[in-house]
């Protein structure tokens, strides 16, 4: 069955790249927003996450009736929850709008990816926020689900993606941070490996990851953002304005200020990290299956 899970993860990742983003992610996001308005806090988001995980457990048990069913079930679930295609689409749109000077359009696209205030951002600020968002979502919507899909099958896929989307309460935010501790560091390591593929610096990615994240308020986001900054040889972080106030984030990386070209390269880097994650997750699924055998 471990081979079937590995094949399903690869097929689902391929479908995300070829077919595009699955509508279930959009439906889940819409349902989350509606539920948070009606049942704010733990009652809404926690209940929805729990329900989705239970549905994933049922789907996993049904699919285990045969290797073919498990491969198909895992492939469909992987395609349904992965956000790689949607992230690449948004990142490409951001780079294009920034290149053409369409800053209002860029602000609108960025607002769908990031909770920061975008109204006062100039080209440099929008480029910085765009690269940070691409980096963070690469970990949350691609690496995390694939990692937990390899470890726990369909429930892992669904649960990890649901938590990344449904951070409406303190409980779900803490759970999301905990669940993504390992995947985020795995994503940062793959960023170091992938940097030369997009003309970036593996050494810079490693140095920024290890050096610049100590003071970052997030236990996860700072790692992947720093790795992207070092890989692309740019500076990220710094003063960030949110609706609730201003945060002074640590500076990540030590290169130049980012521009539209760096957003394009961040999307390319995200794609490479995603494919390496798919292959690595398939290997992890195989190894997990071998360890479970008597």
C-alpha positions as protocol buffer text, in pm:
chain_id: "A"
residue {
  index: 1
  type: UNK
  ca { x: 0 y: 0 z: 0 }
}
residue {
  index: 2
  type: UNK
  ca { x: 295 y: 235 z: 53 }
}
residue {
  index: 3
  type: UNK
  ca { x: 374 y: 213 z: -318 }
}
residue {
  index: 4
  type: UNK
  ca { x: 13 y: 303 z: -401 }
}
residue {
  index: 5
  type: UNK
  ca { x: 32 y: 607 z: -173 }
}
residue {
  index: 6
  type: UNK
  ca { x: 360 y: 715 z: -332 }
}
residue {
  index: 7
  type: UNK
  ca { x: 214 y: 681 z: -683 }
}
residue {
  index: 8
  type: UNK
  ca { x: -96 y: 873 z: -577 }
}
residue {
  index: 9
  type: UNK
  ca { x: 112 y: 1162 z: -440 }
}
residue {
  index: 10
  type: UNK
  ca { x: 309 y: 1185 z: -764 }
}
residue {
  index: 11
  type: UNK
  ca { x: -3 y: 1168 z: -980 }
}
residue {
  index: 12
  type: UNK
  ca { x: -181 y: 1431 z: -772 }
}
residue {
  index: 13
  type: UNK
  ca { x: 118 y: 1666 z: -788 }
}
residue {
  index: 14
  type: UNK
  ca { x: 137 y: 1615 z: -1164 }
}
residue {
  index: 15
  type: UNK
  ca { x: -235 y: 1690 z: -1197 }
}
residue {
  index: 16
  type: UNK
  ca { x: -188 y: 2013 z: -1001 }
}
residue {
  index: 17
  type: UNK
  ca { x: 84 y: 2116 z: -1245 }
}
residue {
  index: 18
  type: UNK
  ca { x: -92 y: 2008 z: -1565 }
}
residue {
  index: 19
  type: UNK
  ca { x: -465 y: 2055 z: -1496 }
}
residue {
  index: 20
  type: UNK
  ca { x: -432 y: 2346 z: -1257 }
}
residue {
  index: 21
  type: UNK
  ca { x: -570 y: 2421 z: -918 }
}
residue {
  index: 22
  type: UNK
  ca { x: -856 y: 2214 z: -787 }
}
residue {
  index: 23
  type: UNK
  ca { x: -1188 y: 2376 z: -711 }
}
residue {
  index: 24
  type: UNK
  ca { x: -1212 y: 2203 z: -369 }
}
residue {
  index: 25
  type: UNK
  ca { x: -946 y: 2444 z: -237 }
}
residue {
  index: 26
  type: UNK
  ca { x: -1151 y: 2743 z: -349 }
}
residue {
  index: 27
  type: UNK
  ca { x: -1467 y: 2591 z: -203 }
}
residue {
  index: 28
  type: UNK
  ca { x: -1291 y: 2516 z: 125 }
}
residue {
  index: 29
  type: UNK
  ca { x: -1163 y: 2871 z: 148 }
}
residue {
  index: 30
  type: UNK
  ca { x: -1510 y: 3011 z: 82 }
}
residue {
  index: 31
  type: UNK
  ca { x: -1666 y: 2778 z: 336 }
}
residue {
  index: 32
  type: UNK
  ca { x: -1405 y: 2878 z: 593 }
}
residue {
  index: 33
  type: UNK
  ca { x: -1474 y: 3248 z: 548 }
}
residue {
  index: 34
  type: UNK
  ca { x: -1852 y: 3196 z: 575 }
}
residue {
  index: 35
  type: UNK
  ca { x: -1816 y: 2975 z: 882 }
}
residue {
  index: 36
  type: UNK
  ca { x: -1582 y: 3218 z: 1055 }
}
residue {
  index: 37
  type: UNK
  ca { x: -1841 y: 3493 z: 1013 }
}
residue {
  index: 38
  type: UNK
  ca { x: -2117 y: 3280 z: 1163 }
}
residue {
  index: 39
  type: UNK
  ca { x: -1916 y: 3089 z: 1423 }
}
residue {
  index: 40
  type: UNK
  ca { x: -1599 y: 3284 z: 1502 }
}
residue {
  index: 41
  type: UNK
  ca { x: -1315 y: 3121 z: 1689 }
}
residue {
  index: 42
  type: UNK
  ca { x: -1275 y: 2758 z: 1786 }
}
residue {
  index: 43
  type: UNK
  ca { x: -1638 y: 2661 z: 1725 }
}
residue {
  index: 44
  type: UNK
  ca { x: -1616 y: 2741 z: 1355 }
}
residue {
  index: 45
  type: UNK
  ca { x: -1263 y: 2673 z: 1239 }
}
residue {
  index: 46
  type: UNK
  ca { x: -1184 y: 2394 z: 1484 }
}
residue {
  index: 47
  type: UNK
  ca { x: -1505 y: 2213 z: 1401 }
}
residue {
  index: 48
  type: UNK
  ca { x: -1447 y: 2239 z: 1028 }
}
residue {
  index: 49
  type: UNK
  ca { x: -1088 y: 2116 z: 1055 }
}
residue {
  index: 50
  type: UNK
  ca { x: -1199 y: 1823 z: 1269 }
}
residue {
  index: 51
  type: UNK
  ca { x: -1477 y: 1734 z: 1027 }
}
residue {
  index: 52
  type: UNK
  ca { x: -1242 y: 1742 z: 730 }
}
residue {
  index: 53
  type: UNK
  ca { x: -989 y: 1519 z: 905 }
}
residue {
  index: 54
  type: UNK
  ca { x: -1264 y: 1267 z: 991 }
}
residue {
  index: 55
  type: UNK
  ca { x: -1374 y: 1271 z: 625 }
}
residue {
  index: 56
  type: UNK
  ca { x: -1012 y: 1209 z: 526 }
}
residue {
  index: 57
  type: UNK
  ca { x: -988 y: 912 z: 762 }
}
residue {
  index: 58
  type: UNK
  ca { x: -1303 y: 759 z: 611 }
}
residue {
  index: 59
  type: UNK
  ca { x: -1170 y: 815 z: 258 }
}
residue {
  index: 60
  type: UNK
  ca { x: -839 y: 655 z: 352 }
}
residue {
  index: 61
  type: UNK
  ca { x: -1007 y: 346 z: 494 }
}
residue {
  index: 62
  type: UNK
  ca { x: -1229 y: 305 z: 188 }
}
residue {
  index: 63
  type: UNK
  ca { x: -935 y: 348 z: -50 }
}
residue {
  index: 64
  type: UNK
  ca { x: -733 y: 77 z: 125 }
}
residue {
  index: 65
  type: UNK
  ca { x: -954 y: -194 z: -22 }
}
residue {
  index: 66
  type: UNK
  ca { x: -710 y: -221 z: -312 }
}
residue {
  index: 67
  type: UNK
  ca { x: -380 y: -63 z: -419 }
}
residue {
  index: 68
  type: UNK
  ca { x: -547 y: 86 z: -727 }
}
residue {
  index: 69
  type: UNK
  ca { x: -818 y: 251 z: -517 }
}
residue {
  index: 70
  type: UNK
  ca { x: -561 y: 388 z: -276 }
}
residue {
  index: 71
  type: UNK
  ca { x: -349 y: 532 z: -557 }
}
residue {
  index: 72
  type: UNK
  ca { x: -652 y: 695 z: -719 }
}
residue {
  index: 73
  type: UNK
  ca { x: -792 y: 822 z: -389 }
}
residue {
  index: 74
  type: UNK
  ca { x: -457 y: 969 z: -285 }
}
residue {
  index: 75
  type: UNK
  ca { x: -411 y: 1128 z: -628 }
}
residue {
  index: 76
  type: UNK
  ca { x: -752 y: 1294 z: -620 }
}
residue {
  index: 77
  type: UNK
  ca { x: -702 y: 1419 z: -265 }
}
residue {
  index: 78
  type: UNK
  ca { x: -354 y: 1550 z: -349 }
}
residue {
  index: 79
  type: UNK
  ca { x: -481 y: 1740 z: -652 }
}
residue {
  index: 80
  type: UNK
  ca { x: -777 y: 1873 z: -453 }
}
residue {
  index: 81
  type: UNK
  ca { x: -569 y: 2025 z: -172 }
}
residue {
  index: 82
  type: UNK
  ca { x: -243 y: 2135 z: -337 }
}
residue {
  index: 83
  type: UNK
  ca { x: -208 y: 2506 z: -404 }
}
residue {
  index: 84
  type: UNK
  ca { x: 97 y: 2503 z: -628 }
}
residue {
  index: 85
  type: UNK
  ca { x: -83 y: 2592 z: -952 }
}
residue {
  index: 86
  type: UNK
  ca { x: -286 y: 2868 z: -794 }
}
residue {
  index: 87
  type: UNK
  ca { x: 25 y: 3011 z: -627 }
}
residue {
  index: 88
  type: UNK
  ca { x: 218 y: 3011 z: -955 }
}
residue {
  index: 89
  type: UNK
  ca { x: -75 y: 3183 z: -1126 }
}
residue {
  index: 90
  type: UNK
  ca { x: -97 y: 3454 z: -860 }
}
residue {
  index: 91
  type: UNK
  ca { x: 280 y: 3502 z: -847 }
}
residue {
  index: 92
  type: UNK
  ca { x: 303 y: 3535 z: -1224 }
}
residue {
  index: 93
  type: UNK
  ca { x: 22 y: 3791 z: -1223 }
}
residue {
  index: 94
  type: UNK
  ca { x: 200 y: 3988 z: -951 }
}
residue {
  index: 95
  type: UNK
  ca { x: 526 y: 3992 z: -1145 }
}
residue {
  index: 96
  type: UNK
  ca { x: 350 y: 4101 z: -1464 }
}
residue {
  index: 97
  type: UNK
  ca { x: 157 y: 4382 z: -1293 }
}
residue {
  index: 98
  type: UNK
  ca { x: 468 y: 4507 z: -1117 }
}
residue {
  index: 99
  type: UNK
  ca { x: 665 y: 4502 z: -1441 }
}
residue {
  index: 100
  type: UNK
  ca { x: 392 y: 4700 z: -1619 }
}
residue {
  index: 101
  type: UNK
  ca { x: 340 y: 4944 z: -1332 }
}
residue {
  index: 102
  type: UNK
  ca { x: -13 y: 4824 z: -1257 }
}
residue {
  index: 103
  type: UNK
  ca { x: 28 y: 4868 z: -884 }
}
residue {
  index: 104
  type: UNK
  ca { x: -343 y: 4872 z: -796 }
}
residue {
  index: 105
  type: UNK
  ca { x: -389 y: 4535 z: -966 }
}
residue {
  index: 106
  type: UNK
  ca { x: -82 y: 4400 z: -784 }
}
residue {
  index: 107
  type: UNK
  ca { x: -221 y: 4521 z: -452 }
}
residue {
  index: 108
  type: UNK
  ca { x: -548 y: 4339 z: -519 }
}
residue {
  index: 109
  type: UNK
  ca { x: -373 y: 4011 z: -606 }
}
residue {
  index: 110
  type: UNK
  ca { x: -142 y: 4039 z: -306 }
}
residue {
  index: 111
  type: UNK
  ca { x: -435 y: 4102 z: -71 }
}
residue {
  index: 112
  type: UNK
  ca { x: -568 y: 3754 z: -156 }
}
residue {
  index: 113
  type: UNK
  ca { x: -236 y: 3598 z: -48 }
}
residue {
  index: 114
  type: UNK
  ca { x: -133 y: 3811 z: 248 }
}
residue {
  index: 115
  type: UNK
  ca { x: -312 y: 3980 z: 539 }
}
residue {
  index: 116
  type: UNK
  ca { x: -81 y: 4283 z: 548 }
}
residue {
  index: 117
  type: UNK
  ca { x: -206 y: 4628 z: 446 }
}
residue {
  index: 118
  type: UNK
  ca { x: -115 y: 4686 z: 81 }
}
residue {
  index: 119
  type: UNK
  ca { x: -249 y: 5039 z: 24 }
}
residue {
  index: 120
  type: UNK
  ca { x: 77 y: 5224 z: 97 }
}
residue {
  index: 121
  type: UNK
  ca { x: 319 y: 4980 z: -68 }
}
residue {
  index: 122
  type: UNK
  ca { x: 537 y: 5099 z: -357 }
}
residue {
  index: 123
  type: UNK
  ca { x: 706 y: 4875 z: -616 }
}
residue {
  index: 124
  type: UNK
  ca { x: 979 y: 4764 z: -377 }
}
residue {
  index: 125
  type: UNK
  ca { x: 731 y: 4701 z: -95 }
}
residue {
  index: 126
  type: UNK
  ca { x: 498 y: 4506 z: -322 }
}
residue {
  index: 127
  type: UNK
  ca { x: 787 y: 4303 z: -463 }
}
residue {
  index: 128
  type: UNK
  ca { x: 912 y: 4221 z: -113 }
}
residue {
  index: 129
  type: UNK
  ca { x: 566 y: 4121 z: 6 }
}
residue {
  index: 130
  type: UNK
  ca { x: 511 y: 3913 z: -309 }
}
residue {
  index: 131
  type: UNK
  ca { x: 831 y: 3712 z: -265 }
}
residue {
  index: 132
  type: UNK
  ca { x: 753 y: 3658 z: 104 }
}
residue {
  index: 133
  type: UNK
  ca { x: 402 y: 3539 z: 18 }
}
residue {
  index: 134
  type: UNK
  ca { x: 525 y: 3302 z: -253 }
}
residue {
  index: 135
  type: UNK
  ca { x: 781 y: 3157 z: -12 }
}
residue {
  index: 136
  type: UNK
  ca { x: 534 y: 3115 z: 273 }
}
residue {
  index: 137
  type: UNK
  ca { x: 260 y: 2963 z: 58 }
}
residue {
  index: 138
  type: UNK
  ca { x: 510 y: 2724 z: -101 }
}
residue {
  index: 139
  type: UNK
  ca { x: 559 y: 2576 z: 244 }
}
residue {
  index: 140
  type: UNK
  ca { x: 195 y: 2596 z: 358 }
}
residue {
  index: 141
  type: UNK
  ca { x: 8 y: 2489 z: 44 }
}
residue {
  index: 142
  type: UNK
  ca { x: 257 y: 2253 z: -125 }
}
residue {
  index: 143
  type: UNK
  ca { x: 529 y: 2115 z: 103 }
}
residue {
  index: 144
  type: UNK
  ca { x: 315 y: 2075 z: 416 }
}
residue {
  index: 145
  type: UNK
  ca { x: 30 y: 1876 z: 256 }
}
residue {
  index: 146
  type: UNK
  ca { x: 268 y: 1653 z: 60 }
}
residue {
  index: 147
  type: UNK
  ca { x: 483 y: 1586 z: 366 }
}
residue {
  index: 148
  type: UNK
  ca { x: 187 y: 1487 z: 582 }
}
residue {
  index: 149
  type: UNK
  ca { x: 29 y: 1300 z: 292 }
}
residue {
  index: 150
  type: UNK
  ca { x: 338 y: 1080 z: 281 }
}
residue {
  index: 151
  type: UNK
  ca { x: 325 y: 1022 z: 657 }
}
residue {
  index: 152
  type: UNK
  ca { x: -50 y: 990 z: 717 }
}
residue {
  index: 153
  type: UNK
  ca { x: -218 y: 952 z: 378 }
}
residue {
  index: 154
  type: UNK
  ca { x: -540 y: 1133 z: 288 }
}
residue {
  index: 155
  type: UNK
  ca { x: -609 y: 1255 z: 647 }
}
residue {
  index: 156
  type: UNK
  ca { x: -262 y: 1411 z: 653 }
}
residue {
  index: 157
  type: UNK
  ca { x: -317 y: 1582 z: 319 }
}
residue {
  index: 158
  type: UNK
  ca { x: -656 y: 1722 z: 415 }
}
residue {
  index: 159
  type: UNK
  ca { x: -567 y: 1814 z: 772 }
}
residue {
  index: 160
  type: UNK
  ca { x: -247 y: 2000 z: 688 }
}
residue {
  index: 161
  type: UNK
  ca { x: -412 y: 2202 z: 411 }
}
residue {
  index: 162
  type: UNK
  ca { x: -720 y: 2277 z: 619 }
}
residue {
  index: 163
  type: UNK
  ca { x: -510 y: 2414 z: 905 }
}
residue {
  index: 164
  type: UNK
  ca { x: -316 y: 2641 z: 669 }
}
residue {
  index: 165
  type: UNK
  ca { x: -643 y: 2787 z: 539 }
}
residue {
  index: 166
  type: UNK
  ca { x: -843 y: 2798 z: 862 }
}
residue {
  index: 167
  type: UNK
  ca { x: -633 y: 3005 z: 1100 }
}
residue {
  index: 168
  type: UNK
  ca { x: -933 y: 3184 z: 1246 }
}
residue {
  index: 169
  type: UNK
  ca { x: -869 y: 3107 z: 1612 }
}
residue {
  index: 170
  type: UNK
  ca { x: -570 y: 3100 z: 1845 }
}
residue {
  index: 171
  type: UNK
  ca { x: -604 y: 2722 z: 1875 }
}
residue {
  index: 172
  type: UNK
  ca { x: -592 y: 2656 z: 1501 }
}
residue {
  index: 173
  type: UNK
  ca { x: -302 y: 2900 z: 1459 }
}
residue {
  index: 174
  type: UNK
  ca { x: -101 y: 2717 z: 1722 }
}
residue {
  index: 175
  type: UNK
  ca { x: -190 y: 2379 z: 1573 }
}
residue {
  index: 176
  type: UNK
  ca { x: -87 y: 2503 z: 1229 }
}
residue {
  index: 177
  type: UNK
  ca { x: 248 y: 2624 z: 1367 }
}
residue {
  index: 178
  type: UNK
  ca { x: 304 y: 2287 z: 1535 }
}
residue {
  index: 179
  type: UNK
  ca { x: 204 y: 2079 z: 1232 }
}
residue {
  index: 180
  type: UNK
  ca { x: 431 y: 2281 z: 1003 }
}
residue {
  index: 181
  type: UNK
  ca { x: 745 y: 2273 z: 1218 }
}
residue {
  index: 182
  type: UNK
  ca { x: 897 y: 1985 z: 1023 }
}
residue {
  index: 183
  type: UNK
  ca { x: 759 y: 2066 z: 672 }
}
residue {
  index: 184
  type: UNK
  ca { x: 879 y: 2427 z: 687 }
}
residue {
  index: 185
  type: UNK
  ca { x: 1234 y: 2324 z: 767 }
}
residue {
  index: 186
  type: UNK
  ca { x: 1213 y: 2060 z: 495 }
}
residue {
  index: 187
  type: UNK
  ca { x: 1096 y: 2333 z: 255 }
}
residue {
  index: 188
  type: UNK
  ca { x: 1389 y: 2554 z: 356 }
}
residue {
  index: 189
  type: UNK
  ca { x: 1632 y: 2268 z: 297 }
}
residue {
  index: 190
  type: UNK
  ca { x: 1483 y: 2204 z: -47 }
}
residue {
  index: 191
  type: UNK
  ca { x: 1511 y: 2576 z: -122 }
}
residue {
  index: 192
  type: UNK
  ca { x: 1884 y: 2556 z: -54 }
}
residue {
  index: 193
  type: UNK
  ca { x: 1906 y: 2257 z: -289 }
}
residue {
  index: 194
  type: UNK
  ca { x: 1692 y: 2422 z: -559 }
}
residue {
  index: 195
  type: UNK
  ca { x: 1856 y: 2766 z: -559 }
}
residue {
  index: 196
  type: UNK
  ca { x: 2118 y: 2691 z: -830 }
}
residue {
  index: 197
  type: UNK
  ca { x: 1844 y: 2564 z: -1065 }
}
residue {
  index: 198
  type: UNK
  ca { x: 1701 y: 2918 z: -1091 }
}
residue {
  index: 199
  type: UNK
  ca { x: 2040 y: 3088 z: -1093 }
}
residue {
  index: 200
  type: UNK
  ca { x: 2035 y: 3153 z: -721 }
}
residue {
  index: 201
  type: UNK
  ca { x: 2277 y: 3096 z: -437 }
}
residue {
  index: 202
  type: UNK
  ca { x: 2258 y: 2777 z: -231 }
}
residue {
  index: 203
  type: UNK
  ca { x: 2518 y: 2917 z: 7 }
}
residue {
  index: 204
  type: UNK
  ca { x: 2321 y: 3239 z: 47 }
}
residue {
  index: 205
  type: UNK
  ca { x: 2000 y: 3045 z: 114 }
}
residue {
  index: 206
  type: UNK
  ca { x: 2168 y: 2835 z: 382 }
}
residue {
  index: 207
  type: UNK
  ca { x: 2336 y: 3135 z: 546 }
}
residue {
  index: 208
  type: UNK
  ca { x: 2019 y: 3345 z: 560 }
}
residue {
  index: 209
  type: UNK
  ca { x: 1813 y: 3051 z: 689 }
}
residue {
  index: 210
  type: UNK
  ca { x: 2057 y: 2981 z: 971 }
}
residue {
  index: 211
  type: UNK
  ca { x: 2143 y: 3341 z: 1056 }
}
residue {
  index: 212
  type: UNK
  ca { x: 1839 y: 3564 z: 1013 }
}
residue {
  index: 213
  type: UNK
  ca { x: 1544 y: 3376 z: 1161 }
}
residue {
  index: 214
  type: UNK
  ca { x: 1628 y: 3383 z: 1532 }
}
residue {
  index: 215
  type: UNK
  ca { x: 1435 y: 3705 z: 1596 }
}
residue {
  index: 216
  type: UNK
  ca { x: 1144 y: 3631 z: 1363 }
}
residue {
  index: 217
  type: UNK
  ca { x: 809 y: 3611 z: 1549 }
}
residue {
  index: 218
  type: UNK
  ca { x: 690 y: 3307 z: 1352 }
}
residue {
  index: 219
  type: UNK
  ca { x: 847 y: 2967 z: 1424 }
}
residue {
  index: 220
  type: UNK
  ca { x: 796 y: 2871 z: 1060 }
}
residue {
  index: 221
  type: UNK
  ca { x: 742 y: 3158 z: 816 }
}
residue {
  index: 222
  type: UNK
  ca { x: 1077 y: 3322 z: 886 }
}
residue {
  index: 223
  type: UNK
  ca { x: 1265 y: 3005 z: 790 }
}
residue {
  index: 224
  type: UNK
  ca { x: 1127 y: 2966 z: 440 }
}
residue {
  index: 225
  type: UNK
  ca { x: 1124 y: 3343 z: 374 }
}
residue {
  index: 226
  type: UNK
  ca { x: 1489 y: 3372 z: 478 }
}
residue {
  index: 227
  type: UNK
  ca { x: 1585 y: 3077 z: 257 }
}
residue {
  index: 228
  type: UNK
  ca { x: 1412 y: 3240 z: -42 }
}
residue {
  index: 229
  type: UNK
  ca { x: 1582 y: 3573 z: 35 }
}
residue {
  index: 230
  type: UNK
  ca { x: 1926 y: 3413 z: 46 }
}
residue {
  index: 231
  type: UNK
  ca { x: 1861 y: 3201 z: -262 }
}
residue {
  index: 232
  type: UNK
  ca { x: 1753 y: 3505 z: -467 }
}
residue {
  index: 233
  type: UNK
  ca { x: 2020 y: 3728 z: -307 }
}
residue {
  index: 234
  type: UNK
  ca { x: 1773 y: 3994 z: -194 }
}
residue {
  index: 235
  type: UNK
  ca { x: 1655 y: 4151 z: 132 }
}
residue {
  index: 236
  type: UNK
  ca { x: 1315 y: 4068 z: 280 }
}
residue {
  index: 237
  type: UNK
  ca { x: 1151 y: 4140 z: 615 }
}
residue {
  index: 238
  type: UNK
  ca { x: 1165 y: 4475 z: 791 }
}
residue {
  index: 239
  type: UNK
  ca { x: 875 y: 4707 z: 869 }
}
residue {
  index: 240
  type: UNK
  ca { x: 539 y: 4544 z: 789 }
}
residue {
  index: 241
  type: UNK
  ca { x: 201 y: 4710 z: 830 }
}
residue {
  index: 242
  type: UNK
  ca { x: -99 y: 4497 z: 925 }
}
residue {
  index: 243
  type: UNK
  ca { x: -458 y: 4605 z: 999 }
}
residue {
  index: 244
  type: UNK
  ca { x: -390 y: 4544 z: 1369 }
}
residue {
  index: 245
  type: UNK
  ca { x: -70 y: 4751 z: 1373 }
}
residue {
  index: 246
  type: UNK
  ca { x: 293 y: 4776 z: 1263 }
}
residue {
  index: 247
  type: UNK
  ca { x: 545 y: 4498 z: 1313 }
}
residue {
  index: 248
  type: UNK
  ca { x: 921 y: 4541 z: 1285 }
}
residue {
  index: 249
  type: UNK
  ca { x: 1036 y: 4213 z: 1136 }
}
residue {
  index: 250
  type: UNK
  ca { x: 1405 y: 4115 z: 1121 }
}
residue {
  index: 251
  type: UNK
  ca { x: 1580 y: 4175 z: 789 }
}
residue {
  index: 252
  type: UNK
  ca { x: 1618 y: 3848 z: 599 }
}
residue {
  index: 253
  type: UNK
  ca { x: 1906 y: 3815 z: 354 }
}
residue {
  index: 254
  type: UNK
  ca { x: 2169 y: 4072 z: 268 }
}
residue {
  index: 255
  type: UNK
  ca { x: 2130 y: 4141 z: -103 }
}
residue {
  index: 256
  type: UNK
  ca { x: 1955 y: 4417 z: -300 }
}
residue {
  index: 257
  type: UNK
  ca { x: 1593 y: 4524 z: -276 }
}
residue {
  index: 258
  type: UNK
  ca { x: 1360 y: 4294 z: -474 }
}
residue {
  index: 259
  type: UNK
  ca { x: 1187 y: 4389 z: -798 }
}
residue {
  index: 260
  type: UNK
  ca { x: 942 y: 4228 z: -1042 }
}
residue {
  index: 261
  type: UNK
  ca { x: 1214 y: 4001 z: -1181 }
}
residue {
  index: 262
  type: UNK
  ca { x: 1275 y: 3853 z: -839 }
}
residue {
  index: 263
  type: UNK
  ca { x: 904 y: 3775 z: -806 }
}
residue {
  index: 264
  type: UNK
  ca { x: 925 y: 3578 z: -1131 }
}
residue {
  index: 265
  type: UNK
  ca { x: 1230 y: 3390 z: -1003 }
}
residue {
  index: 266
  type: UNK
  ca { x: 1053 y: 3323 z: -672 }
}
residue {
  index: 267
  type: UNK
  ca { x: 770 y: 3155 z: -866 }
}
residue {
  index: 268
  type: UNK
  ca { x: 1025 y: 2945 z: -1056 }
}
residue {
  index: 269
  type: UNK
  ca { x: 1197 y: 2852 z: -730 }
}
residue {
  index: 270
  type: UNK
  ca { x: 860 y: 2760 z: -581 }
}
residue {
  index: 271
  type: UNK
  ca { x: 790 y: 2525 z: -872 }
}
residue {
  index: 272
  type: UNK
  ca { x: 1125 y: 2349 z: -834 }
}
residue {
  index: 273
  type: UNK
  ca { x: 1075 y: 2310 z: -458 }
}
residue {
  index: 274
  type: UNK
  ca { x: 727 y: 2169 z: -526 }
}
residue {
  index: 275
  type: UNK
  ca { x: 851 y: 1903 z: -764 }
}
residue {
  index: 276
  type: UNK
  ca { x: 1136 y: 1803 z: -534 }
}
residue {
  index: 277
  type: UNK
  ca { x: 884 y: 1777 z: -252 }
}
residue {
  index: 278
  type: UNK
  ca { x: 660 y: 1549 z: -458 }
}
residue {
  index: 279
  type: UNK
  ca { x: 948 y: 1312 z: -532 }
}
residue {
  index: 280
  type: UNK
  ca { x: 1076 y: 1325 z: -174 }
}
residue {
  index: 281
  type: UNK
  ca { x: 728 y: 1261 z: -36 }
}
residue {
  index: 282
  type: UNK
  ca { x: 687 y: 957 z: -259 }
}
residue {
  index: 283
  type: UNK
  ca { x: 1017 y: 822 z: -125 }
}
residue {
  index: 284
  type: UNK
  ca { x: 908 y: 900 z: 232 }
}
residue {
  index: 285
  type: UNK
  ca { x: 578 y: 714 z: 175 }
}
residue {
  index: 286
  type: UNK
  ca { x: 770 y: 410 z: 54 }
}
residue {
  index: 287
  type: UNK
  ca { x: 1006 y: 419 z: 352 }
}
residue {
  index: 288
  type: UNK
  ca { x: 716 y: 460 z: 594 }
}
residue {
  index: 289
  type: UNK
  ca { x: 550 y: 154 z: 446 }
}
residue {
  index: 290
  type: UNK
  ca { x: 865 y: -51 z: 478 }
}
residue {
  index: 291
  type: UNK
  ca { x: 902 y: 42 z: 846 }
}
residue {
  index: 292
  type: UNK
  ca { x: 545 y: -69 z: 919 }
}
residue {
  index: 293
  type: UNK
  ca { x: 604 y: -414 z: 775 }
}
residue {
  index: 294
  type: UNK
  ca { x: 674 y: -687 z: 1033 }
}
